[in-house]
Amino acid sequence: MRSLVQVHEGGLRLTLCLFLAASLGACTQLKPGSSQMTPPTQATSEQAAERERESPPPKVVQARPNGSNPQQCLVNFDDEGALEHVYGQARSTLAFRTGRIGFGPLQMCDPSKHSDCWAYRQRCSRSDVTFDAIGHTHFHLNMETGIECYTLPDPGDGFGKGFGKLVDFKCTDVDWTKTSRVLSSHDRNQWVKIWVSHVENHAPTYFDLESISVLPDTAIQLWFRKRDGTWWFWPELKADRTWNFREHVRDVSEVRIRGAKSGRASSYVIGSVVVRD
C-alpha cells in the first residue's frame, strides 16, 4: 500500500455504506477517491500555439495497427527496470533527463548528443511510456518512506550519494531501484509530458489515457493533443482522488500536466497513471 495515500472522507462514506447495507440490505455503488470526468474544453488557437512553443510536438506519430487490441499499462513509478534506467537511479530523488548513445552508459541528457531522452520510462507489454520534464532538467521521484538521511560514503559508482534509511541512528543503504516512489514536480509551474513510443525505434505512437491518481494536496491541470492536432484540457483536477478519463482521452499523441494554479510554494504529486497503448 502506498504510504502517501491518506484515509479521506470517501473511505468513511464507504464504511457507513457497508454498515447500512448489512442492516438495510441496500447500498449505493461508491468508489472512494474516484472521480468521473466532465467533458474537456478545447484550447484556443493562442493556447495551442503556446503549448507547442513550450515543447514542439513530434512531426510524425505512428498509428496503432487496425484491429489491434489496446493493452492497459499501470505506471506507478516503482518499476525496477525503469528506475535502473534513470540517471543515478534518482537516488537523491532527482529524476534527471537521461540519455545514452547506443548501449553506452547512462548520461544526463544533452540534445546535441542524444536523439532520445527521458526522465522516467517504463516498458509495458508492447510500448514504452515516457515521462519527461519540460523547461527543467528533472522532476522528482520521491521515496514513499520519506527522506531520512544521506548515505555515506559515496558508493563510488560515479553517480554520487543518495538517500538512505535511518536505523539505530545510522544511515543505512537502500536499493534505490526497489524503493517505492511517487512523481513530484519541481514546483506548481512545471510541465510534465507523457507520451508512448515503439519499444525498438522509440517513434511516438497514439495512445489512450485511462486514469491519473493525484495525491494530496495540490490540484493539477491536464492537457492532451488529439490526432487531428487540436489541444483539449481540464483547468483543474483536484487532489486526493483518481480521475477516470475513459472516453475523453483516446487516440492522443501526448498528455501534459502542471499545477492548476501558478506558484513555486508547493508541488503536485502523482501516484499512478494508467494508459492503453
N, C-alpha and C positions, 0 to 999 in steps of 0.2 A: 504493500500500500504506500502511496505517496504521502510523505510526512507533511508536505506543504498544503495538502488539501484539508480544509477545515470543515468541521461539522457546522452546518448552517441551518437556516430556517426550513429549507426543503426537507432535511432529514427529520426534523421534528414533525413536519406535516405527515411524512410517510409513516412514522411511528404511530401517530394518532390515528391515521387511516387504517393501519393494520389492527389496532385495538378495536376500532369501530367495526371493522369487517368481522372480527371474531364475535362481537356481540350483536350486530345487526344484520350480518350476512351480506353486506354490500360494501364496495369500495371503489372509488374513482381511480382510474389509472393515472399514477403520478410518476414522474421521473425527476428525482431531486437534482437540482442544479442544471437541468437541461432546458434549453430554450429553443422554440421554433422560430423561424425567421419570417419577418415581413419582407416584401419584395425590395430589392436594392434600387438605388437611384442611378440613373445614367449620368455619367460625367459630362460636363460641357466640353466643347472643343478646347477651351482655355485650360480646364482642369486636366484633360487628357494630354495636352501638349506639355504641361508641367510634369506629369508623371514620366513622360518619355524623355524629357530633358534630364531628369534626375538619374535615370538609368535606361538607355535605349533598349527597346525590346528586340529579340532576335529577328533577323530578316527572314529566316526560314524556320518553320515549326512543322515537324512531321505529324501527319495524320495517323490516327490509330487504324489498324487494318480493319476493313469492312467485316462485320460479323464477329469481331473479337469480343471476348467477354472480359470487361474490366475487372481487375483484381484489386481487392481492398488492401491497403497497407497502413499500419499504425506506426507513427513516428512519435516516440516519447523520450528521445534524447538519451536513452540508456543502452543503445546498441553498441556492443563491444567492438565490432568491426568498424563501425562509423567513428567511434572515439579514437581508435587506433590511427585513423587517417586524418585526424585534426592535428595541426602543428603543436607538438608538445603535449598531446592528449588533453589539451585545455586544463592542464594541471593547476594553473593559478586562476581557473575559471574563464580566462580569456580564450575564446574560440577565434583565433586569428584566421583571416582569409588564407587558405592554404593552396599550394600548387606543387607540381612536380614535373620534371622532364623525363619522359619515358618511365622507366622503372627505378629512377633515381630516388634519392632521399626526399622526404617532405621538406618544403621550403615555404617561407612566408610569401604570399602571392606578389608577383612582380609582373604586371601586364606586358612589359617588354620582353619577358622570357616565357611566361605561361599563357597558353591559349585557353586554359580552363582552370577556374579557381572556385573554391567553395569554403564556407565556414563550418558547415556540418552537412555531410552527405551520407544517406543511408540506402543500402541496397535492399530493394524489395523483390518480389517474385520475378519481375521482368524489366524493371526500370530502376533508376536511381532517383531519389527525392533529395533535392538540394535546398539548403537554407543559406542565404548569402546576405552579407551586410552591405547596405548602400550608404555611401558617404562616410564610412568608418572602416578601419582595418579589422574590426572584430565586433562581435557581441559576446555575451557571457553565457556559459553553460554552468550555472550554479549547482553546487552539490546539495542534494536534498538534506543531508545530515548537517549542513551548515559548515561554515569556515571556522576551523578551530585553531590551527597553528600552521606555521611553515615547517616543512620537513627540512632537517639538517643532518648531514651536509648535503650539498648539491649532489644528485645521483650520478653526475658525470657523463650523461648521455648527450650533452650539448644543448639541452632544452631548458636548463636551469632548475631552480627549486619549484616545489609545488605545495599545495595544501595537504595536511595530514590530519590525523585524528589524535586527540589528546587522551592518553591512557596513563593513569597514575602520575599525572603531572609531567609526562614525557610525550613529545611529539613523535608519533609512530607513522610509518609509511602506510599508504593505502594504494590499491591498484586503481589508478585513475581511469582505466578503461572499463572497470567493473563497478564504478561508483555512480549511483543513480543521479540524474541531472534534470534540470528544467532550463528552458531558454529564457534569459532575461536580457532586455535591451540595455544599451548604454545609458539611455535616458528616454523620456517620452517622445522626443523628436526623431529618434532613429527609425529609419525604414528597414524592414527585413523582407527579403524577397524569397518566395517559394516557387520552385519550378521542378519539372520532371524531365528526365532525359534518358536516352538509349544507353544501355549499360556498356556498350563497346565504344561507340564514337561520341557519346555524350551530346548528341544532337537533341535539342529540345523537342518534346512531344506534348500533345494536348492531354489534359487530364481532368478529373473531377475532384473537387474538394468536398469531402463528406462532412467533416466537423472540425472544430477547434476548441480546445479547453483553455479558457482564460482564467488564470489563478488570481487570487486577491493581490493587490487592491486597486489596480489601475485598468480602466477600460481601454479598449483599442478601437481603431477604425480599420476597415478591411476593404481593399480594392482588388479587382480582378479584371483581366483583359480577355475578352471573348475572341472567338475565332474570326469574327468579322472586323476585328481591330478596335471595337468600342470598349470603353472603360466603364465599369459599374462599381458602386461602393455602398457600404453602410457607414455612416459617420460615427456611430457609437455602438459598440458591443460591450455590455457591462461585464465586469469581472466576477469571479466566483461562480462560473457556470460554463457548461459546454453548449456551444452553439451548433445546431444541426442545419446544414445548408440544403441537403437533399437535391431538389430540382433547380436550385438557383445558380449554383456554380458548377456548370457542366461544360466540358469541352473548352477549357480555358488554357492559355499559354503560360500564364503566371498569376500569382497572388502576391499582394503586398500588404503588410501590416505596420502600424505605428500607433503611438498613443492617441486616444481620442482627442485629447487637448494638448497643446504645446507646453513645453516646460522641461526643465532639467532637474526638478526636485525629486522625481521618482522614476521608476522603470516599470514597464509592463512585463508580465511573466506568463509564459505559455507552457502548459503541462504536456499537451499532446496535440497532434494533428493527424487526421485520417484522410487519405486520398485514395482515389481509384485511378489506376494507370491504364 
